[in-house]
Amino acid sequence: MAIKSKKAIKISQKHLLGIQDLSVNDVNIILNEASKFIELNKSKNKKLDILKGKTQINLFFEPSTRTQSSFELAGKRLGADVMSMNITNSAIKKGETLIDTAMTLNAMHPDIIVIRHQDSGACNLLSQKVNCAVLNAGDGRREHPTQALLDALTIINRRKKIEGLKIAICGDILHSRVARSNIYLLNMLGAEVNIVAPTNLMPNEIERFGVNIFSDMKKGVKDCDIVMMLRLQNERMTSSFLSSNREYYEYYGLTPDKIKFAKEDALIMHPGPMNRGIEIDTNLADDINKSVIKEQVELGVAVRMACLKIFCE
Amino acid sequence: MKKKYFINANIIDPYNSLNETGGLIIDENGKIEGVGKKVNTNNIPSREKVIDLKGKHIFPGLVDMRVFVGEPGFEYKENFRTLSEAALSGGVTSVVTMPNTNPVIDNVSIVDFLRRRGRDKSKINIFPTAALTVNTEGENMTEFGLLQGKGIIGFTDGIKTIQNPRIMNRIMNSASDLNSLIIQHAEDAELSKDGMINDGIIATKLGLQGIPVSAELLILERDLTLLEYNNCRYHISQISSASSVEIIRERKKKVNFSCGVSINNLSLNENDIGDFKTFLKLSPPLRTEDDRNALVQGLVDETIDVIVSDHKPEDEENKRLTFAQAETGASGIETLLPLSLELYHNGSVNLETIIKALTSSPAKILKINKGNLSIGNDADFCIVDINKPWVVRKEKLISKSKNTPIEDKKLQGKVMNTFVNGEELFKAE
């Protein structure tokens, strides 16, 4: 592995709320730790006892399949007692506020809480009210730090380093926490980041994050080493962000004719779940020479194991 | 009541173009008997007790044009008694209350209730507004004439904007017939839908839905265009952006209207929201530093007529939530004057302009004989040590709700005493 780091000092943060709060050193500590788990996860005996006796609570206010199962598996492989709570609005409907939920959970003395919430900043609020570490598994459209970290690990695994790479992030940037976390992380690690989206799905003043913005996808992916696609949520069609799926696919879907503009050996990434035929051509998604989408999922477990271990300590 | 004599005060009374060192005499009925440099120890009978203010300032009691009181319906947030105590500690002696209560102030019978409560529980002058439309739904206008007859000072949907231009046009016609004051909160509902803060880099960073400046501009342009055809008494409650200042500056050359700004938008910007501080979730939202500077400039050249506190008490339960779920608004009546004085201390605006925007200008728009120190008027005034430093502490706030947007802020300038009808109703510790 080519992740260089000075002898890992301690992580600077108590919680993992967003990439914004991390230093390069922090990121290197996490990625280094994660790379150690990659082999373990392929081996026959995957169980460790690093977190034996520790309690991990997964608090998901929004439905999630892969992130939740990835965190659950990561905790279990490290030997933690994992409890998953799917709240998906029911507790809110009963009138309990996030802070009340936090206080209740805090009384159970967890060592780590993993939270996903539909409101931006929910994890920040939670972290102010509990004694244990809080890991953000996605808050509103703000951040999804473990996704960005696993994307970085995937890229490093394939390309040895991120510095100097040209990376395009394409699709619904406006509503995407994955995009924001990736922009912070890839910028921090020295990549050149292109953002590609129709203006309706481009957040205001995003160029001030230090990225190049494009509404023409062919120009945006030109000479890129990596093309990262984002999921397009169906409800965007009904509120006039876009006209139709087929027009979106025509202009912003990753198709063989568009990927040609990227470097010949460009890698394709997607955080999942994919809308085949909307944001990505189905054959491209499965192209083993280009697509690293499955690898992202695989390394996701390793990254989450690393985060749990580091922030539990 | 005994006569009261104050000397050696720096008196600023913009209504009477008074800005001089002198004294103030209050007669037995709580009216102003004498004011200015001619009031000094030489012409006060020596047997009388004289209070030497040693250079402290006397301002007319402040007139705050945008205040939310929780009565009826939200008494746990603020009632008339707590509001008046809070106001007095900030030198405010007259307030215009918003109709967004439960039930909404939109008919004659509820106004009677309001007047009684205001009279019985409040120590300050309450000037209630009523809704422009029934239940602030933006559809059917309320009975401007009858409501005015009951003492309603103006009409506004408060936190809401009349969205329909046809209805706005008709409201203006009626207001013109009945000489009613219309106060508009300028925000297009569609452009600002689900919006929480200024649409810009901070919204993008925090992942919060933005409120574009255009949402405000659209309503300003629309209303000011309509106003050219039906000139009524029209006031824009608050503006928030540099472009708004520009529009108002231009339109004022053509038509008569007035405009306010919240002290929050004059003092803070979107960066202050920091790590999701829900106390800074405001409407209109805090915008950029350039916008703030333009608003200050608008105050200096009197494009903007009045400063308001936009005092909107919200209890902890409504603020200790995620940003999306938290209520909009901040408590501010207690810090309105000291925070305004910051603009004087940092050299942005002269003192007389600030005091004018807090006293005589709102009184003129409202057509009330308040906010001045004219001989024979009710002696509503405050004594202020404009240099005294202090720190805003949540637990020291008098208002029932503690949602100040400037907690722990160091301020310079403190209200020492506040008088209503010549009676001292507040004295600083």
Chai-1 contact restraints between the chains, C-beta under 6 A:
chainA,res_idxA,chainB,res_idxB,connection_type,confidence,min_distance_angstrom,max_distance_angstrom,comment,restraint_id
A,T97,B,L321,contact,1.0,0.0,6.0,A-B,restraint_1
A,I99,B,R320,contact,1.0,0.0,6.0,A-B,restraint_2
A,D119,B,T322,contact,1.0,0.0,6.0,A-B,restraint_3
A,D119,B,A324,contact,1.0,0.0,6.0,A-B,restraint_4
A,S120,B,L206,contact,1.0,0.0,6.0,A-B,restraint_5
A,S120,B,G207,contact,1.0,0.0,6.0,A-B,restraint_6
A,S120,B,L208,contact,1.0,0.0,6.0,A-B,restraint_7
A,G121,B,F276,contact,1.0,0.0,6.0,A-B,restraint_8
A,G121,B,T322,contact,1.0,0.0,6.0,A-B,restraint_9
A,G121,B,F323,contact,1.0,0.0,6.0,A-B,restraint_10
A,A122,B,T322,contact,1.0,0.0,6.0,A-B,restraint_11
A,N124,B,D275,contact,1.0,0.0,6.0,A-B,restraint_12
A,N124,B,F276,contact,1.0,0.0,6.0,A-B,restraint_13
A,L125,B,T322,contact,1.0,0.0,6.0,A-B,restraint_14
A,G140,B,G207,contact,1.0,0.0,6.0,A-B,restraint_15
A,R141,B,G207,contact,1.0,0.0,6.0,A-B,restraint_16
A,R142,B,G207,contact,1.0,0.0,6.0,A-B,restraint_17
A,P203,B,T204,contact,1.0,0.0,6.0,A-B,restraint_18
A,N204,B,D199,contact,1.0,0.0,6.0,A-B,restraint_19
A,N204,B,G200,contact,1.0,0.0,6.0,A-B,restraint_20
A,N204,B,T204,contact,1.0,0.0,6.0,A-B,restraint_21
A,N204,B,G210,contact,1.0,0.0,6.0,A-B,restraint_22
A,E205,B,G200,contact,1.0,0.0,6.0,A-B,restraint_23
A,E205,B,I201,contact,1.0,0.0,6.0,A-B,restraint_24
A,E205,B,T204,contact,1.0,0.0,6.0,A-B,restraint_25
A,I206,B,T204,contact,1.0,0.0,6.0,A-B,restraint_26
A,R208,B,I201,contact,1.0,0.0,6.0,A-B,restraint_27
